[in-house]
Amino acid sequence: MKTLLAILAAALGFYASQTKAQSVLFDFDNAPLHSPFPIDLTVSGITAHFSANPAYYNYSIQRADALGFTPQGFAGYCIYPSTVYLCDLLIAFNQPMTAASILYAPEEYATDSSCRMRITAYMGGTFIGTATYTIPVPGTWPTGTLAITTAQPFNNVVIHYDAPPPTGGDYGPIFMADNLQVTPAGAPTVLSAVSRKNHGATGAFDVILPMTGTPGIECRTGGAAGDYQVVVAFGGAVTVNGTPQAQITLGIGDIGTGGVSNGGVVTVSGSTVTIPLTNLANAQTIELTLFGVTVGGTSGNVTVPMSILIGDINGNGAVNATDVAQTKSQSGQLLTATNFRSDVNATGNIDATDIAIVKLHVGTARP
């Protein structure tokens, strides 16, 4: 007999596996009616870009009852062919997936057999996998679900009319589609995330940015342009395939959030990703998201929280007399891993200028 502890552990393990595999449904009911492709739709933070090949045959968003009846399983709005000619449906995602399925209805009129549909998954331009499906019970505009699940993540799929009904009949090489369901890949584990600045000839020092709990506080200035640099380390060789690769997805504060530096680029070296940031305002908390991160067989988006509060030497979320006193007590000392936060202008020296900067920001606090 299982112990209560074992039962609870099994239940928790099952729950964890389910939460990792949560799927997201695009039912197109909030899509712009009659809009031709390309279009972008976002559900639960996942953006899907819909287009066609060849583009001049195309698809659009129409009512599911545009034919005068609604195919089984369809409802509301759906993807509808714009012509009677063969045309691939292309869907690209802003983050990696491990599974995708779509309901389809081919143009068939009481045929004895149904067409073969194909879904092919890619990561960028790299082939990941393919799958086919044929509706077992044919009819008039019958419905089937075309699906693929892969061990390696993918970020775009091609839906292709692969072959007509083998027994012929009255049909066309086109299809309607509805209810796209996708499963995002799980995010890779972050070993460390830091805000890194060079302090003159002394070298670089890092402010640790915890991935959970209270965000780490960057207390140093970003200069006139509000420039900072976040470095994220993973447990293995990493790629970042999202578009964009990185973006500030949340900013809490009274002034603008800033963004990924236009003057720099996201750089990947082995297991480390470096993101240059610019125009970051003081006294705010941001979330920096890396899109399409892949380490080994695990892919997903990674979000790093970070607070900016210039002069918060002790990192308690407020700049006050204690920070001023701490900076004064360390003035003139050699810079070390224990006192570098007092070098708020990152010159490599703790001096009167640092004390003045801290005094200037007394009274500010993290939102």
Contacts in CASP RR format, 6 or more apart in sequence:
PFRMAT RR
TARGET T0000
AUTHOR 0000-0000-0000
METHOD contacts of the structure
MODEL  1
MKTLLAILAAALGFYASQTKAQSVLFDFDNAPLHSPFPIDLTVSGITAHF
SANPAYYNYSIQRADALGFTPQGFAGYCIYPSTVYLCDLLIAFNQPMTAA
SILYAPEEYATDSSCRMRITAYMGGTFIGTATYTIPVPGTWPTGTLAITT
AQPFNNVVIHYDAPPPTGGDYGPIFMADNLQVTPAGAPTVLSAVSRKNHG
ATGAFDVILPMTGTPGIECRTGGAAGDYQVVVAFGGAVTVNGTPQAQITL
GIGDIGTGGVSNGGVVTVSGSTVTIPLTNLANAQTIELTLFGVTVGGTSG
NVTVPMSILIGDINGNGAVNATDVAQTKSQSGQLLTATNFRSDVNATGNI
DATDIAIVKLHVGTARP
2 10 0 8 1.000
20 186 0 8 1.000
21 183 0 8 1.000
22 183 0 8 1.000
22 184 0 8 1.000
23 99 0 8 1.000
23 181 0 8 1.000
23 182 0 8 1.000
23 183 0 8 1.000
24 43 0 8 1.000
24 44 0 8 1.000
24 46 0 8 1.000
24 181 0 8 1.000
24 182 0 8 1.000
24 183 0 8 1.000
24 184 0 8 1.000
25 43 0 8 1.000
25 179 0 8 1.000
25 180 0 8 1.000
25 181 0 8 1.000
26 41 0 8 1.000
26 43 0 8 1.000
26 48 0 8 1.000
26 179 0 8 1.000
26 180 0 8 1.000
26 181 0 8 1.000
26 182 0 8 1.000
27 75 0 8 1.000
27 76 0 8 1.000
27 77 0 8 1.000
27 178 0 8 1.000
27 179 0 8 1.000
28 41 0 8 1.000
28 61 0 8 1.000
28 76 0 8 1.000
28 77 0 8 1.000
28 78 0 8 1.000
28 79 0 8 1.000
28 178 0 8 1.000
28 180 0 8 1.000
29 75 0 8 1.000
29 76 0 8 1.000
29 77 0 8 1.000
30 41 0 8 1.000
31 39 0 8 1.000
31 41 0 8 1.000
31 61 0 8 1.000
31 77 0 8 1.000
32 39 0 8 1.000
32 61 0 8 1.000
33 61 0 8 1.000
33 62 0 8 1.000
33 63 0 8 1.000
33 77 0 8 1.000
34 60 0 8 1.000
34 61 0 8 1.000
34 62 0 8 1.000
35 60 0 8 1.000
35 61 0 8 1.000
36 58 0 8 1.000
36 59 0 8 1.000
36 60 0 8 1.000
36 82 0 8 1.000
37 50 0 8 1.000
37 51 0 8 1.000
37 52 0 8 1.000
37 55 0 8 1.000
37 58 0 8 1.000
37 59 0 8 1.000
37 60 0 8 1.000
38 49 0 8 1.000
38 50 0 8 1.000
38 51 0 8 1.000
38 52 0 8 1.000
39 49 0 8 1.000
39 50 0 8 1.000
39 61 0 8 1.000
40 47 0 8 1.000
40 48 0 8 1.000
40 49 0 8 1.000
40 50 0 8 1.000
41 47 0 8 1.000
41 48 0 8 1.000
41 50 0 8 1.000
42 48 0 8 1.000
46 93 0 8 1.000
46 94 0 8 1.000
46 95 0 8 1.000
46 182 0 8 1.000
46 184 0 8 1.000
47 93 0 8 1.000
47 94 0 8 1.000
48 91 0 8 1.000
48 92 0 8 1.000
48 93 0 8 1.000
48 94 0 8 1.000
48 180 0 8 1.000
48 182 0 8 1.000
49 91 0 8 1.000
49 92 0 8 1.000
49 93 0 8 1.000
49 94 0 8 1.000
50 59 0 8 1.000
50 79 0 8 1.000
50 89 0 8 1.000
50 90 0 8 1.000
50 91 0 8 1.000
51 90 0 8 1.000
51 92 0 8 1.000
52 58 0 8 1.000
52 59 0 8 1.000
52 87 0 8 1.000
52 88 0 8 1.000
52 89 0 8 1.000
52 90 0 8 1.000
53 87 0 8 1.000
53 88 0 8 1.000
53 90 0 8 1.000
53 158 0 8 1.000
54 87 0 8 1.000
57 81 0 8 1.000
57 82 0 8 1.000
57 83 0 8 1.000
57 85 0 8 1.000
57 86 0 8 1.000
57 87 0 8 1.000
58 82 0 8 1.000
58 83 0 8 1.000
58 87 0 8 1.000
59 79 0 8 1.000
59 80 0 8 1.000
59 81 0 8 1.000
59 82 0 8 1.000
59 87 0 8 1.000
59 89 0 8 1.000
60 79 0 8 1.000
60 80 0 8 1.000
60 82 0 8 1.000
61 77 0 8 1.000
61 78 0 8 1.000
61 79 0 8 1.000
61 80 0 8 1.000
62 77 0 8 1.000
62 78 0 8 1.000
62 80 0 8 1.000
63 76 0 8 1.000
63 77 0 8 1.000
63 78 0 8 1.000
64 70 0 8 1.000
64 71 0 8 1.000
64 74 0 8 1.000
64 75 0 8 1.000
64 76 0 8 1.000
64 77 0 8 1.000
64 78 0 8 1.000
64 176 0 8 1.000
64 178 0 8 1.000
65 76 0 8 1.000
66 80 0 8 1.000
67 141 0 8 1.000
69 141 0 8 1.000
71 105 0 8 1.000
71 141 0 8 1.000
71 142 0 8 1.000
71 143 0 8 1.000
71 176 0 8 1.000
72 105 0 8 1.000
72 142 0 8 1.000
72 143 0 8 1.000
73 103 0 8 1.000
73 143 0 8 1.000
73 178 0 8 1.000
73 179 0 8 1.000
74 103 0 8 1.000
74 105 0 8 1.000
74 143 0 8 1.000
74 176 0 8 1.000
74 178 0 8 1.000
74 179 0 8 1.000
75 178 0 8 1.000
78 176 0 8 1.000
78 177 0 8 1.000
78 178 0 8 1.000
79 89 0 8 1.000
79 176 0 8 1.000
79 177 0 8 1.000
79 178 0 8 1.000
80 176 0 8 1.000
81 87 0 8 1.000
81 174 0 8 1.000
81 175 0 8 1.000
81 176 0 8 1.000
83 174 0 8 1.000
84 107 0 8 1.000
84 172 0 8 1.000
84 174 0 8 1.000
85 173 0 8 1.000
85 174 0 8 1.000
86 161 0 8 1.000
86 173 0 8 1.000
86 174 0 8 1.000
87 174 0 8 1.000
88 158 0 8 1.000
88 159 0 8 1.000
88 160 0 8 1.000
88 161 0 8 1.000
89 158 0 8 1.000
89 159 0 8 1.000
89 177 0 8 1.000
90 156 0 8 1.000
90 157 0 8 1.000
90 158 0 8 1.000
90 159 0 8 1.000
91 100 0 8 1.000
91 156 0 8 1.000
91 157 0 8 1.000
91 159 0 8 1.000
91 180 0 8 1.000
92 155 0 8 1.000
92 156 0 8 1.000
93 155 0 8 1.000
93 156 0 8 1.000
93 182 0 8 1.000
94 155 0 8 1.000
94 242 0 8 1.000
94 243 0 8 1.000
94 291 0 8 1.000
94 292 0 8 1.000
95 155 0 8 1.000
95 184 0 8 1.000
95 185 0 8 1.000
95 242 0 8 1.000
95 291 0 8 1.000
95 292 0 8 1.000
95 299 0 8 1.000
95 300 0 8 1.000
95 301 0 8 1.000
96 123 0 8 1.000
96 153 0 8 1.000
96 154 0 8 1.000
96 155 0 8 1.000
96 184 0 8 1.000
96 185 0 8 1.000
96 241 0 8 1.000
96 292 0 8 1.000
96 294 0 8 1.000
96 299 0 8 1.000
96 300 0 8 1.000
97 121 0 8 1.000
97 153 0 8 1.000
97 154 0 8 1.000
97 155 0 8 1.000
97 182 0 8 1.000
97 183 0 8 1.000
97 184 0 8 1.000
97 185 0 8 1.000
98 149 0 8 1.000
98 150 0 8 1.000
98 151 0 8 1.000
98 153 0 8 1.000
98 154 0 8 1.000
98 183 0 8 1.000
98 184 0 8 1.000
98 185 0 8 1.000
98 186 0 8 1.000
98 299 0 8 1.000
99 147 0 8 1.000
99 148 0 8 1.000
99 149 0 8 1.000
99 150 0 8 1.000
99 182 0 8 1.000
99 183 0 8 1.000
100 119 0 8 1.000
100 121 0 8 1.000
100 147 0 8 1.000
100 148 0 8 1.000
100 154 0 8 1.000
100 157 0 8 1.000
100 180 0 8 1.000
100 181 0 8 1.000
100 182 0 8 1.000
100 183 0 8 1.000
101 145 0 8 1.000
101 146 0 8 1.000
101 147 0 8 1.000
101 148 0 8 1.000
101 180 0 8 1.000
101 181 0 8 1.000
101 182 0 8 1.000
102 119 0 8 1.000
102 145 0 8 1.000
102 146 0 8 1.000
102 147 0 8 1.000
102 159 0 8 1.000
102 177 0 8 1.000
102 178 0 8 1.000
102 179 0 8 1.000
102 180 0 8 1.000
102 181 0 8 1.000
103 143 0 8 1.000
103 144 0 8 1.000
103 145 0 8 1.000
103 177 0 8 1.000
103 178 0 8 1.000
103 179 0 8 1.000
104 117 0 8 1.000
104 143 0 8 1.000
104 144 0 8 1.000
104 145 0 8 1.000
104 146 0 8 1.000
104 159 0 8 1.000
104 175 0 8 1.000
104 176 0 8 1.000
104 177 0 8 1.000
104 178 0 8 1.000
105 141 0 8 1.000
105 142 0 8 1.000
105 143 0 8 1.000
105 144 0 8 1.000
105 175 0 8 1.000
105 176 0 8 1.000
105 177 0 8 1.000
106 114 0 8 1.000
106 115 0 8 1.000
106 117 0 8 1.000
106 135 0 8 1.000
106 141 0 8 1.000
106 142 0 8 1.000
106 161 0 8 1.000
106 171 0 8 1.000
106 172 0 8 1.000
106 174 0 8 1.000
106 175 0 8 1.000
107 141 0 8 1.000
107 171 0 8 1.000
107 172 0 8 1.000
107 173 0 8 1.000
107 174 0 8 1.000
107 175 0 8 1.000
108 114 0 8 1.000
108 115 0 8 1.000
108 138 0 8 1.000
108 139 0 8 1.000
108 140 0 8 1.000
108 141 0 8 1.000
108 142 0 8 1.000
108 165 0 8 1.000
108 169 0 8 1.000
108 170 0 8 1.000
108 171 0 8 1.000
108 172 0 8 1.000
109 139 0 8 1.000
109 140 0 8 1.000
109 141 0 8 1.000
109 169 0 8 1.000
109 170 0 8 1.000
109 171 0 8 1.000
110 138 0 8 1.000
110 139 0 8 1.000
110 140 0 8 1.000
110 170 0 8 1.000
111 138 0 8 1.000
111 139 0 8 1.000
111 165 0 8 1.000
111 167 0 8 1.000
111 168 0 8 1.000
111 169 0 8 1.000
111 170 0 8 1.000
111 171 0 8 1.000
112 138 0 8 1.000
112 165 0 8 1.000
112 167 0 8 1.000
112 168 0 8 1.000
112 169 0 8 1.000
113 134 0 8 1.000
113 138 0 8 1.000
113 165 0 8 1.000
113 166 0 8 1.000
113 167 0 8 1.000
113 168 0 8 1.000
114 134 0 8 1.000
114 135 0 8 1.000
114 136 0 8 1.000
114 138 0 8 1.000
114 139 0 8 1.000
114 142 0 8 1.000
114 165 0 8 1.000
115 134 0 8 1.000
115 135 0 8 1.000
115 161 0 8 1.000
115 162 0 8 1.000
115 163 0 8 1.000
115 164 0 8 1.000
115 165 0 8 1.000
115 171 0 8 1.000
115 173 0 8 1.000
116 132 0 8 1.000
116 133 0 8 1.000
116 134 0 8 1.000
116 162 0 8 1.000
116 163 0 8 1.000
117 132 0 8 1.000
117 133 0 8 1.000
117 134 0 8 1.000
117 146 0 8 1.000
117 159 0 8 1.000
117 160 0 8 1.000
117 161 0 8 1.000
117 162 0 8 1.000
117 175 0 8 1.000
118 130 0 8 1.000
118 131 0 8 1.000
118 132 0 8 1.000
118 146 0 8 1.000
118 158 0 8 1.000
118 159 0 8 1.000
118 160 0 8 1.000
118 161 0 8 1.000
118 162 0 8 1.000
119 130 0 8 1.000
119 131 0 8 1.000
119 132 0 8 1.000
119 146 0 8 1.000
119 147 0 8 1.000
119 148 0 8 1.000
119 157 0 8 1.000
119 158 0 8 1.000
119 159 0 8 1.000
119 160 0 8 1.000
120 127 0 8 1.000
120 129 0 8 1.000
120 130 0 8 1.000
120 148 0 8 1.000
120 157 0 8 1.000
120 158 0 8 1.000
120 160 0 8 1.000
121 127 0 8 1.000
121 128 0 8 1.000
121 129 0 8 1.000
121 130 0 8 1.000
121 148 0 8 1.000
121 150 0 8 1.000
121 154 0 8 1.000
121 156 0 8 1.000
121 157 0 8 1.000
122 128 0 8 1.000
122 154 0 8 1.000
122 155 0 8 1.000
122 156 0 8 1.000
122 157 0 8 1.000
122 158 0 8 1.000
123 152 0 8 1.000
123 153 0 8 1.000
123 154 0 8 1.000
123 155 0 8 1.000
123 156 0 8 1.000
123 241 0 8 1.000
123 294 0 8 1.000
124 155 0 8 1.000
124 156 0 8 1.000
124 241 0 8 1.000
125 156 0 8 1.000
128 150 0 8 1.000
128 152 0 8 1.000
128 153 0 8 1.000
128 154 0 8 1.000
129 148 0 8 1.000
129 150 0 8 1.000
129 154 0 8 1.000
130 148 0 8 1.000
131 146 0 8 1.000
131 147 0 8 1.000
131 148 0 8 1.000
132 146 0 8 1.000
132 162 0 8 1.000
133 144 0 8 1.000
133 145 0 8 1.000
133 146 0 8 1.000
133 147 0 8 1.000
135 142 0 8 1.000
135 143 0 8 1.000
135 144 0 8 1.000
138 165 0 8 1.000
141 176 0 8 1.000
146 159 0 8 1.000
148 157 0 8 1.000
149 183 0 8 1.000
151 297 0 8 1.000
152 297 0 8 1.000
153 185 0 8 1.000
153 294 0 8 1.000
153 297 0 8 1.000
153 298 0 8 1.000
153 299 0 8 1.000
153 300 0 8 1.000
155 241 0 8 1.000
155 242 0 8 1.000
155 292 0 8 1.000
159 177 0 8 1.000
161 173 0 8 1.000
161 174 0 8 1.000
161 175 0 8 1.000
164 171 0 8 1.000
164 172 0 8 1.000
164 173 0 8 1.000
165 171 0 8 1.000
184 300 0 8 1.000
184 301 0 8 1.000
185 298 0 8 1.000
185 299 0 8 1.000
185 300 0 8 1.000
186 298 0 8 1.000
186 299 0 8 1.000
186 300 0 8 1.000
187 293 0 8 1.000
187 298 0 8 1.000
187 299 0 8 1.000
187 300 0 8 1.000
187 301 0 8 1.000
187 302 0 8 1.000
188 234 0 8 1.000
188 235 0 8 1.000
188 238 0 8 1.000
188 293 0 8 1.000
188 294 0 8 1.000
188 295 0 8 1.000
188 296 0 8 1.000
188 298 0 8 1.000
188 299 0 8 1.000
188 300 0 8 1.000
188 302 0 8 1.000
189 234 0 8 1.000
189 235 0 8 1.000
189 295 0 8 1.000
189 298 0 8 1.000
190 211 0 8 1.000
190 232 0 8 1.000
190 233 0 8 1.000
190 234 0 8 1.000
190 302 0 8 1.000
190 304 0 8 1.000
191 233 0 8 1.000
191 234 0 8 1.000
191 235 0 8 1.000
191 271 0 8 1.000
192 208 0 8 1.000
192 232 0 8 1.000
192 233 0 8 1.000
193 208 0 8 1.000
193 209 0 8 1.000
193 210 0 8 1.000
193 211 0 8 1.000
193 230 0 8 1.000
193 231 0 8 1.000
193 232 0 8 1.000
193 233 0 8 1.000
193 304 0 8 1.000
194 206 0 8 1.000
194 207 0 8 1.000
194 208 0 8 1.000
194 209 0 8 1.000
194 230 0 8 1.000
194 231 0 8 1.000
195 206 0 8 1.000
195 207 0 8 1.000
195 209 0 8 1.000
195 218 0 8 1.000
195 228 0 8 1.000
195 229 0 8 1.000
195 230 0 8 1.000
195 231 0 8 1.000
195 306 0 8 1.000
196 204 0 8 1.000
196 205 0 8 1.000
196 206 0 8 1.000
196 207 0 8 1.000
196 229 0 8 1.000
196 230 0 8 1.000
196 231 0 8 1.000
197 204 0 8 1.000
197 205 0 8 1.000
197 220 0 8 1.000
197 228 0 8 1.000
197 229 0 8 1.000
197 346 0 8 1.000
198 204 0 8 1.000
198 346 0 8 1.000
199 205 0 8 1.000
199 335 0 8 1.000
199 340 0 8 1.000
199 343 0 8 1.000
199 346 0 8 1.000
199 347 0 8 1.000
199 348 0 8 1.000
200 346 0 8 1.000
200 347 0 8 1.000
200 348 0 8 1.000
201 348 0 8 1.000
202 335 0 8 1.000
202 348 0 8 1.000
203 348 0 8 1.000
205 335 0 8 1.000
205 337 0 8 1.000
205 340 0 8 1.000
206 231 0 8 1.000
207 216 0 8 1.000
207 217 0 8 1.000
207 218 0 8 1.000
207 219 0 8 1.000
207 220 0 8 1.000
207 341 0 8 1.000
208 216 0 8 1.000
209 215 0 8 1.000
209 216 0 8 1.000
209 230 0 8 1.000
209 304 0 8 1.000
209 305 0 8 1.000
209 306 0 8 1.000
210 216 0 8 1.000
210 305 0 8 1.000
211 304 0 8 1.000
211 305 0 8 1.000
213 305 0 8 1.000
215 285 0 8 1.000
215 305 0 8 1.000
215 306 0 8 1.000
215 307 0 8 1.000
216 305 0 8 1.000
216 306 0 8 1.000
216 307 0 8 1.000
216 315 0 8 1.000
217 307 0 8 1.000
217 308 0 8 1.000
217 309 0 8 1.000
217 312 0 8 1.000
217 315 0 8 1.000
217 317 0 8 1.000
217 366 0 8 1.000
218 228 0 8 1.000
218 306 0 8 1.000
218 307 0 8 1.000
218 308 0 8 1.000
218 309 0 8 1.000
219 309 0 8 1.000
219 310 0 8 1.000
219 311 0 8 1.000
219 312 0 8 1.000
219 313 0 8 1.000
219 315 0 8 1.000
219 341 0 8 1.000
219 344 0 8 1.000
220 310 0 8 1.000
220 311 0 8 1.000
220 341 0 8 1.000
220 343 0 8 1.000
220 344 0 8 1.000
220 345 0 8 1.000
220 346 0 8 1.000
221 310 0 8 1.000
221 344 0 8 1.000
221 345 0 8 1.000
221 346 0 8 1.000
221 357 0 8 1.000
222 228 0 8 1.000
222 280 0 8 1.000
222 310 0 8 1.000
223 345 0 8 1.000
225 278 0 8 1.000
225 279 0 8 1.000
226 277 0 8 1.000
226 278 0 8 1.000
226 279 0 8 1.000
226 280 0 8 1.000
226 281 0 8 1.000
227 261 0 8 1.000
227 276 0 8 1.000
227 277 0 8 1.000
227 278 0 8 1.000
227 280 0 8 1.000
228 276 0 8 1.000
228 277 0 8 1.000
228 278 0 8 1.000
228 280 0 8 1.000
228 308 0 8 1.000
229 274 0 8 1.000
229 275 0 8 1.000
229 276 0 8 1.000
229 277 0 8 1.000
230 274 0 8 1.000
230 275 0 8 1.000
230 277 0 8 1.000
230 288 0 8 1.000
230 304 0 8 1.000
230 306 0 8 1.000
231 272 0 8 1.000
231 273 0 8 1.000
231 274 0 8 1.000
231 275 0 8 1.000
232 272 0 8 1.000
232 273 0 8 1.000
232 274 0 8 1.000
232 275 0 8 1.000
232 290 0 8 1.000
232 302 0 8 1.000
232 304 0 8 1.000
233 271 0 8 1.000
233 272 0 8 1.000
234 271 0 8 1.000
234 272 0 8 1.000
234 273 0 8 1.000
234 293 0 8 1.000
234 295 0 8 1.000
235 271 0 8 1.000
235 295 0 8 1.000
236 270 0 8 1.000
236 271 0 8 1.000
236 295 0 8 1.000
236 296 0 8 1.000
237 270 0 8 1.000
237 271 0 8 1.000
237 295 0 8 1.000
237 296 0 8 1.000
238 268 0 8 1.000
238 270 0 8 1.000
238 271 0 8 1.000
238 272 0 8 1.000
238 273 0 8 1.000
238 293 0 8 1.000
238 294 0 8 1.000
238 295 0 8 1.000
239 268 0 8 1.000
239 293 0 8 1.000
239 294 0 8 1.000
240 246 0 8 1.000
240 266 0 8 1.000
240 268 0 8 1.000
240 273 0 8 1.000
240 290 0 8 1.000
240 291 0 8 1.000
240 292 0 8 1.000
240 293 0 8 1.000
240 294 0 8 1.000
241 291 0 8 1.000
241 292 0 8 1.000
241 294 0 8 1.000
242 291 0 8 1.000
242 292 0 8 1.000
243 291 0 8 1.000
244 260 0 8 1.000
244 291 0 8 1.000
245 260 0 8 1.000
245 266 0 8 1.000
245 290 0 8 1.000
245 291 0 8 1.000
245 292 0 8 1.000
246 260 0 8 1.000
246 266 0 8 1.000
246 275 0 8 1.000
246 288 0 8 1.000
246 289 0 8 1.000
246 290 0 8 1.000
246 291 0 8 1.000
247 259 0 8 1.000
247 260 0 8 1.000
247 288 0 8 1.000
247 289 0 8 1.000
247 291 0 8 1.000
248 257 0 8 1.000
248 258 0 8 1.000
248 259 0 8 1.000
248 260 0 8 1.000
248 277 0 8 1.000
248 286 0 8 1.000
248 287 0 8 1.000
248 288 0 8 1.000
248 289 0 8 1.000
249 287 0 8 1.000
249 288 0 8 1.000
249 289 0 8 1.000
249 303 0 8 1.000
250 257 0 8 1.000
250 285 0 8 1.000
250 286 0 8 1.000
250 287 0 8 1.000
251 257 0 8 1.000
251 284 0 8 1.000
251 285 0 8 1.000
251 286 0 8 1.000
251 287 0 8 1.000
252 284 0 8 1.000
252 285 0 8 1.000
252 286 0 8 1.000
252 367 0 8 1.000
253 281 0 8 1.000
253 283 0 8 1.000
253 284 0 8 1.000
253 285 0 8 1.000
253 367 0 8 1.000
254 281 0 8 1.000
254 283 0 8 1.000
254 284 0 8 1.000
254 367 0 8 1.000
255 281 0 8 1.000
255 282 0 8 1.000
255 283 0 8 1.000
255 284 0 8 1.000
256 279 0 8 1.000
256 281 0 8 1.000
256 284 0 8 1.000
257 280 0 8 1.000
257 281 0 8 1.000
257 284 0 8 1.000
257 286 0 8 1.000
258 277 0 8 1.000
258 278 0 8 1.000
258 279 0 8 1.000
258 280 0 8 1.000
258 281 0 8 1.000
258 286 0 8 1.000
259 277 0 8 1.000
259 278 0 8 1.000
259 279 0 8 1.000
259 280 0 8 1.000
260 266 0 8 1.000
260 275 0 8 1.000
260 276 0 8 1.000
260 277 0 8 1.000
260 278 0 8 1.000
261 276 0 8 1.000
261 277 0 8 1.000
261 278 0 8 1.000
262 278 0 8 1.000
263 276 0 8 1.000
263 278 0 8 1.000
264 276 0 8 1.000
265 276 0 8 1.000
266 273 0 8 1.000
266 274 0 8 1.000
266 275 0 8 1.000
266 276 0 8 1.000
266 290 0 8 1.000
267 273 0 8 1.000
267 274 0 8 1.000
268 274 0 8 1.000
271 295 0 8 1.000
273 290 0 8 1.000
273 293 0 8 1.000
275 288 0 8 1.000
275 290 0 8 1.000
277 288 0 8 1.000
280 286 0 8 1.000
280 308 0 8 1.000
281 308 0 8 1.000
282 308 0 8 1.000
282 309 0 8 1.000
282 310 0 8 1.000
282 361 0 8 1.000
282 364 0 8 1.000
283 308 0 8 1.000
283 309 0 8 1.000
283 310 0 8 1.000
283 364 0 8 1.000
283 365 0 8 1.000
283 366 0 8 1.000
283 367 0 8 1.000
284 307 0 8 1.000
284 308 0 8 1.000
284 367 0 8 1.000
285 305 0 8 1.000
285 306 0 8 1.000
285 307 0 8 1.000
285 308 0 8 1.000
285 366 0 8 1.000
285 367 0 8 1.000
286 305 0 8 1.000
286 306 0 8 1.000
286 307 0 8 1.000
286 308 0 8 1.000
287 303 0 8 1.000
287 304 0 8 1.000
287 305 0 8 1.000
287 306 0 8 1.000
288 303 0 8 1.000
288 304 0 8 1.000
288 305 0 8 1.000
288 306 0 8 1.000
289 301 0 8 1.000
289 302 0 8 1.000
289 303 0 8 1.000
289 304 0 8 1.000
290 301 0 8 1.000
290 302 0 8 1.000
290 303 0 8 1.000
290 304 0 8 1.000
291 300 0 8 1.000
291 301 0 8 1.000
292 299 0 8 1.000
292 300 0 8 1.000
292 301 0 8 1.000
293 299 0 8 1.000
293 300 0 8 1.000
293 301 0 8 1.000
293 302 0 8 1.000
294 300 0 8 1.000
307 317 0 8 1.000
307 366 0 8 1.000
309 315 0 8 1.000
309 317 0 8 1.000
309 318 0 8 1.000
309 319 0 8 1.000
309 361 0 8 1.000
309 364 0 8 1.000
309 365 0 8 1.000
309 366 0 8 1.000
310 319 0 8 1.000
310 344 0 8 1.000
310 357 0 8 1.000
310 361 0 8 1.000
310 364 0 8 1.000
311 319 0 8 1.000
311 323 0 8 1.000
311 327 0 8 1.000
311 344 0 8 1.000
311 357 0 8 1.000
311 358 0 8 1.000
311 361 0 8 1.000
312 318 0 8 1.000
312 319 0 8 1.000
312 323 0 8 1.000
312 366 0 8 1.000
313 323 0 8 1.000
313 326 0 8 1.000
313 327 0 8 1.000
313 341 0 8 1.000
313 342 0 8 1.000
313 344 0 8 1.000
313 358 0 8 1.000
314 322 0 8 1.000
314 323 0 8 1.000
314 326 0 8 1.000
314 341 0 8 1.000
315 341 0 8 1.000
317 365 0 8 1.000
317 366 0 8 1.000
318 363 0 8 1.000
318 364 0 8 1.000
318 365 0 8 1.000
318 366 0 8 1.000
319 358 0 8 1.000
319 361 0 8 1.000
319 362 0 8 1.000
319 363 0 8 1.000
319 364 0 8 1.000
319 365 0 8 1.000
320 362 0 8 1.000
320 363 0 8 1.000
321 362 0 8 1.000
323 358 0 8 1.000
323 362 0 8 1.000
324 355 0 8 1.000
324 358 0 8 1.000
324 359 0 8 1.000
324 362 0 8 1.000
326 342 0 8 1.000
327 342 0 8 1.000
327 344 0 8 1.000
327 350 0 8 1.000
327 354 0 8 1.000
327 355 0 8 1.000
327 358 0 8 1.000
328 355 0 8 1.000
330 339 0 8 1.000
330 342 0 8 1.000
330 350 0 8 1.000
331 342 0 8 1.000
331 350 0 8 1.000
331 351 0 8 1.000
331 352 0 8 1.000
331 354 0 8 1.000
331 355 0 8 1.000
332 349 0 8 1.000
332 350 0 8 1.000
332 351 0 8 1.000
333 339 0 8 1.000
333 350 0 8 1.000
335 343 0 8 1.000
335 348 0 8 1.000
335 349 0 8 1.000
335 350 0 8 1.000
339 350 0 8 1.000
342 350 0 8 1.000
342 354 0 8 1.000
343 349 0 8 1.000
343 350 0 8 1.000
343 354 0 8 1.000
344 354 0 8 1.000
344 357 0 8 1.000
344 358 0 8 1.000
345 353 0 8 1.000
345 354 0 8 1.000
345 357 0 8 1.000
347 353 0 8 1.000
END
